[in-house]
Amino acid sequence: MSVDRIEIEKEGTGITAECMNQRIILCSNTLWSVVQFRSGVIRALTDQGFDVVCVGEANDFSGLTEKRVEDAGGRFIHLSMDRKGTNPLSDLVYLFRYLKILRDEKPALVINYTIKPVIYGSVATRLLRIPSFAVITGLGYIFTRENLLTHLTRKLYRFSLRFPHRVWFLNDDDREAFVKSRIIAPERAALLPGEGIDTHFYQPIPDQFPGADHAAFNKDGFVFLLVGRLLREKGIREYAEAARLVKAEGHQQVRFRLVGFVDQANPGAISPEELHHWIEEGIIDYGGSTEDIRSEIAGSHCVVLPSYREGVPRTLLEGAAMGKPIIATDVPGCREVVDNGVNGFLCQPRNSMDLCEKMLRMIKLTPEEREKMGQAGREKVLREFDEKIITTIYLAEIGKVLRNNEGDTEKNH
């Protein structure tokens, strides 16, 4: 995936004076995801004069608050959701609550992220004749499992994705999966190169963080780091088993750091009991969740993500942007970030033994070889995933839709 890097300039975004001061809603499942992944988009929109409203559940697992949205220039509205997705009545309630927010706020454009906001938000905006975008941030369990729920979700996607003005996928594999399943027509499915990352905020500056565990850089203190929600689909179990295997090879001093929240609302969540067992066994060093992951990355040698499938995983982008080599599974999303043997290693999905082998290879590299990998990863992020690239695409598409909408309004009058 390659996109020419473009610097944002107002005259090049397509945002006209008539578009300014209009309201744009960003809707996701949680406040955490809005702040974690879209702060750059919020700032870019407010810098262009838009009034940005973020809609989602204020169920923030890592201590994030509405202030983080406000700091980015936006405003937050709580919208509760049954995230387990098994109750049609609760989904109907969600739709009606979303409709009320849209009627009250009267946005010029809505951008929906994650499964339920995309499905029900696309329907709601259609009913109210509001232009909308849908961003498919990843397929998750929709294509990694086969059951009644996943079958129904695909049908709901097929119905709802007829309505947005633009449907974005974060990698070509996800796009092709939707097209081949006839969920969406090929001409309606576009690519967005990830959700962007602030490469100034995430950069190779390990000495900046006094809280970082710099003792990890001793010869016998190699540290692997996995950052993510504690879900089976993230490969948490494979990570724990690979840690057990690496230690069995005689590398008892290697640490396997795990940082992320236990998302019990998700049907694929790792149980607290299983996590506690790994900690007691001494194979996993659990750090809970944190608002600023940079100190964890700075105190590690290698960032790992053995996920089953991703959109474009932010944790790998953060690690690469900070100059760390990375290990990830050879699956959609992850392979967009990892150039095997250049900035890290790819391993087989759901295969703890292969993950162990790649970890052992990483440990055996010289510090100079790992540094070279880290530099290659940093350069790749700057070239392909800098948030300036992403926000430029957003602004250009938003400007196009709003100008067309203004033209349609004038014709109707």
CORJOWO-V480927 format. One record per pair of residues at least 24 apart in sequence whose C-alpha atoms are under 8 Angstrom apart, sorted by the first residue. I is the first residue (numbers start at 1). GAP is how many residues later the second one is. If there is no record, write none. Layout:
# CORJOWO-V480927
i=I gap=GAP
i=I gap=GAP
This chain:
# CORJOWO-V480927
i=1 gap=170
i=1 gap=192
i=1 gap=335
i=1 gap=383
i=2 gap=191
i=2 gap=381
i=2 gap=382
i=3 gap=190
i=3 gap=380
i=3 gap=381
i=3 gap=386
i=4 gap=379
i=4 gap=380
i=4 gap=385
i=5 gap=378
i=5 gap=379
i=5 gap=383
i=5 gap=384
i=6 gap=382
i=6 gap=383
i=6 gap=386
i=7 gap=381
i=7 gap=382
i=7 gap=385
i=8 gap=380
i=8 gap=383
i=8 gap=384
i=10 gap=38
i=12 gap=384
i=13 gap=379
i=13 gap=382
i=13 gap=383
i=13 gap=386
i=14 gap=381
i=14 gap=382
i=14 gap=385
i=14 gap=386
i=15 gap=33
i=15 gap=380
i=15 gap=381
i=15 gap=383
i=15 gap=384
i=15 gap=385
i=16 gap=383
i=16 gap=387
i=19 gap=31
i=19 gap=380
i=19 gap=383
i=19 gap=384
i=20 gap=28
i=20 gap=29
i=20 gap=30
i=21 gap=28
i=21 gap=29
i=21 gap=30
i=22 gap=27
i=22 gap=28
i=22 gap=29
i=22 gap=85
i=22 gap=86
i=23 gap=27
i=23 gap=28
i=23 gap=29
i=23 gap=30
i=23 gap=82
i=23 gap=83
i=23 gap=84
i=23 gap=85
i=23 gap=86
i=24 gap=26
i=24 gap=27
i=24 gap=28
i=24 gap=29
i=24 gap=83
i=24 gap=84
i=24 gap=85
i=24 gap=86
i=24 gap=87
i=25 gap=27
i=25 gap=28
i=25 gap=29
i=25 gap=30
i=25 gap=82
i=25 gap=84
i=25 gap=85
i=25 gap=86
i=26 gap=26
i=26 gap=27
i=26 gap=28
i=26 gap=29
i=26 gap=84
i=26 gap=85
i=26 gap=86
i=26 gap=87
i=27 gap=27
i=27 gap=28
i=27 gap=29
i=27 gap=83
i=27 gap=84
i=27 gap=85
i=27 gap=86
i=27 gap=90
i=27 gap=94
i=28 gap=26
i=28 gap=27
i=28 gap=28
i=28 gap=29
i=28 gap=84
i=28 gap=85
i=28 gap=86
i=28 gap=89
i=29 gap=27
i=29 gap=28
i=29 gap=52
i=29 gap=54
i=29 gap=84
i=29 gap=85
i=29 gap=87
i=29 gap=88
i=30 gap=26
i=30 gap=27
i=30 gap=28
i=30 gap=29
i=30 gap=30
i=31 gap=24
i=31 gap=25
i=31 gap=26
i=31 gap=27
i=31 gap=28
i=31 gap=29
i=31 gap=33
i=31 gap=34
i=31 gap=35
i=32 gap=26
i=32 gap=27
i=32 gap=28
i=32 gap=29
i=32 gap=30
i=32 gap=32
i=34 gap=35
i=35 gap=33
i=35 gap=34
i=37 gap=158
i=37 gap=159
i=37 gap=277
i=38 gap=157
i=39 gap=30
i=39 gap=33
i=40 gap=32
i=40 gap=156
i=40 gap=157
i=40 gap=158
i=40 gap=347
i=40 gap=351
i=41 gap=350
i=41 gap=353
i=42 gap=30
i=42 gap=31
i=42 gap=32
i=43 gap=29
i=43 gap=30
i=43 gap=31
i=44 gap=347
i=45 gap=350
i=46 gap=27
i=46 gap=28
i=53 gap=24
i=55 gap=24
i=56 gap=24
i=57 gap=24
i=61 gap=200
i=61 gap=202
i=61 gap=228
i=62 gap=199
i=62 gap=227
i=62 gap=228
i=62 gap=229
i=63 gap=227
i=63 gap=228
i=64 gap=227
i=83 gap=182
i=83 gap=183
i=84 gap=181
i=84 gap=182
i=84 gap=183
i=85 gap=64
i=86 gap=63
i=95 gap=25
i=95 gap=26
i=95 gap=29
i=98 gap=26
i=99 gap=25
i=99 gap=26
i=103 gap=25
i=108 gap=294
i=109 gap=24
i=109 gap=289
i=109 gap=293
i=111 gap=24
i=113 gap=24
i=114 gap=24
i=118 gap=42
i=118 gap=43
i=119 gap=37
i=119 gap=38
i=119 gap=41
i=119 gap=42
i=120 gap=40
i=122 gap=38
i=122 gap=39
i=122 gap=41
i=122 gap=42
i=123 gap=37
i=123 gap=40
i=126 gap=37
i=126 gap=38
i=131 gap=33
i=131 gap=34
i=131 gap=270
i=131 gap=274
i=132 gap=31
i=132 gap=32
i=132 gap=33
i=132 gap=34
i=133 gap=31
i=133 gap=32
i=133 gap=33
i=133 gap=34
i=133 gap=35
i=134 gap=27
i=134 gap=30
i=134 gap=32
i=134 gap=33
i=134 gap=34
i=135 gap=32
i=135 gap=33
i=135 gap=34
i=135 gap=35
i=136 gap=31
i=136 gap=32
i=136 gap=33
i=136 gap=34
i=136 gap=175
i=137 gap=32
i=137 gap=33
i=137 gap=173
i=137 gap=174
i=137 gap=175
i=138 gap=31
i=138 gap=32
i=138 gap=36
i=138 gap=171
i=138 gap=172
i=138 gap=173
i=138 gap=174
i=139 gap=35
i=139 gap=170
i=139 gap=171
i=139 gap=172
i=140 gap=93
i=140 gap=169
i=140 gap=170
i=141 gap=92
i=144 gap=164
i=144 gap=165
i=154 gap=29
i=155 gap=28
i=157 gap=26
i=158 gap=24
i=158 gap=25
i=158 gap=26
i=159 gap=24
i=165 gap=236
i=166 gap=24
i=168 gap=24
i=169 gap=142
i=170 gap=24
i=170 gap=25
i=170 gap=141
i=170 gap=142
i=170 gap=163
i=171 gap=140
i=171 gap=141
i=171 gap=161
i=171 gap=162
i=171 gap=165
i=172 gap=160
i=173 gap=159
i=173 gap=160
i=174 gap=137
i=174 gap=158
i=192 gap=198
i=192 gap=201
i=193 gap=119
i=193 gap=191
i=193 gap=192
i=193 gap=197
i=194 gap=117
i=194 gap=118
i=194 gap=191
i=194 gap=196
i=195 gap=117
i=195 gap=190
i=195 gap=192
i=195 gap=195
i=196 gap=189
i=196 gap=190
i=196 gap=191
i=196 gap=192
i=196 gap=193
i=196 gap=194
i=196 gap=195
i=197 gap=117
i=197 gap=120
i=197 gap=121
i=197 gap=188
i=197 gap=189
i=197 gap=190
i=198 gap=188
i=198 gap=189
i=199 gap=122
i=199 gap=182
i=199 gap=183
i=199 gap=187
i=199 gap=188
i=202 gap=92
i=202 gap=116
i=202 gap=119
i=202 gap=120
i=203 gap=118
i=203 gap=119
i=203 gap=120
i=203 gap=175
i=204 gap=94
i=204 gap=117
i=204 gap=118
i=204 gap=119
i=205 gap=93
i=205 gap=117
i=206 gap=89
i=206 gap=92
i=206 gap=93
i=207 gap=91
i=209 gap=86
i=209 gap=89
i=211 gap=84
i=212 gap=83
i=212 gap=84
i=212 gap=86
i=212 gap=87
i=213 gap=83
i=213 gap=86
i=213 gap=87
i=214 gap=85
i=216 gap=83
i=216 gap=84
i=217 gap=82
i=217 gap=83
i=217 gap=84
i=220 gap=33
i=220 gap=34
i=221 gap=32
i=221 gap=33
i=221 gap=34
i=222 gap=31
i=222 gap=32
i=222 gap=33
i=222 gap=78
i=222 gap=79
i=222 gap=141
i=223 gap=31
i=223 gap=32
i=223 gap=33
i=223 gap=34
i=223 gap=76
i=223 gap=77
i=223 gap=78
i=223 gap=79
i=224 gap=30
i=224 gap=31
i=224 gap=32
i=224 gap=33
i=224 gap=76
i=224 gap=77
i=224 gap=78
i=224 gap=79
i=224 gap=80
i=225 gap=31
i=225 gap=32
i=225 gap=33
i=225 gap=34
i=225 gap=71
i=225 gap=72
i=225 gap=75
i=225 gap=76
i=225 gap=77
i=225 gap=78
i=225 gap=79
i=226 gap=30
i=226 gap=31
i=226 gap=32
i=226 gap=33
i=226 gap=77
i=226 gap=78
i=226 gap=79
i=227 gap=31
i=227 gap=32
i=227 gap=33
i=227 gap=76
i=227 gap=77
i=227 gap=78
i=227 gap=88
i=228 gap=31
i=228 gap=32
i=228 gap=33
i=228 gap=87
i=229 gap=31
i=229 gap=32
i=229 gap=33
i=229 gap=34
i=230 gap=30
i=230 gap=31
i=230 gap=32
i=230 gap=33
i=230 gap=39
i=230 gap=40
i=231 gap=31
i=231 gap=32
i=231 gap=35
i=231 gap=37
i=231 gap=38
i=231 gap=39
i=232 gap=36
i=232 gap=37
i=232 gap=38
i=233 gap=35
i=233 gap=74
i=233 gap=75
i=233 gap=76
i=234 gap=71
i=234 gap=72
i=234 gap=73
i=234 gap=74
i=234 gap=75
i=235 gap=70
i=235 gap=71
i=235 gap=72
i=235 gap=73
i=235 gap=115
i=236 gap=34
i=236 gap=70
i=236 gap=71
i=238 gap=68
i=238 gap=112
i=238 gap=113
i=238 gap=114
i=238 gap=117
i=239 gap=67
i=239 gap=113
i=239 gap=116
i=240 gap=38
i=240 gap=43
i=240 gap=44
i=241 gap=111
i=242 gap=110
i=242 gap=111
i=242 gap=113
i=242 gap=114
i=243 gap=40
i=243 gap=41
i=243 gap=113
i=244 gap=39
i=245 gap=108
i=245 gap=111
i=246 gap=110
i=246 gap=113
i=246 gap=114
i=247 gap=36
i=255 gap=28
i=255 gap=29
i=255 gap=30
i=256 gap=27
i=256 gap=28
i=256 gap=29
i=257 gap=27
i=257 gap=28
i=257 gap=29
i=257 gap=30
i=258 gap=26
i=258 gap=27
i=258 gap=28
i=258 gap=29
i=258 gap=30
i=259 gap=27
i=259 gap=28
i=259 gap=29
i=259 gap=30
i=259 gap=31
i=260 gap=27
i=260 gap=28
i=260 gap=29
i=260 gap=30
i=261 gap=27
i=261 gap=28
i=297 gap=25
i=297 gap=27
i=298 gap=24
i=301 gap=24
i=302 gap=24
i=302 gap=25
i=302 gap=60
i=303 gap=24
i=304 gap=24
i=305 gap=24
i=306 gap=41
i=306 gap=43
i=306 gap=44
i=306 gap=49
i=307 gap=24
i=307 gap=27
i=307 gap=42
i=308 gap=41
i=308 gap=42
i=309 gap=24
i=309 gap=25
i=310 gap=24
i=312 gap=24
i=312 gap=25
i=317 gap=64
i=317 gap=68
i=320 gap=54
i=320 gap=57
i=320 gap=58
i=320 gap=61
i=321 gap=56
i=321 gap=57
i=321 gap=58
i=321 gap=60
i=321 gap=61
i=322 gap=52
i=322 gap=56
i=323 gap=48
i=323 gap=50
i=323 gap=51
i=323 gap=52
i=323 gap=53
i=323 gap=54
i=323 gap=55
i=324 gap=46
i=324 gap=47
i=324 gap=49
i=324 gap=50
i=324 gap=51
i=324 gap=53
i=325 gap=45
i=325 gap=46
i=325 gap=48
i=325 gap=49
i=325 gap=52
i=327 gap=31
i=327 gap=32
i=337 gap=43
i=337 gap=44
i=338 gap=39
i=342 gap=31
i=342 gap=34
i=342 gap=35
i=343 gap=29
i=343 gap=30
i=343 gap=31
i=343 gap=32
i=343 gap=33
i=343 gap=34
i=344 gap=29
i=344 gap=30
i=344 gap=33
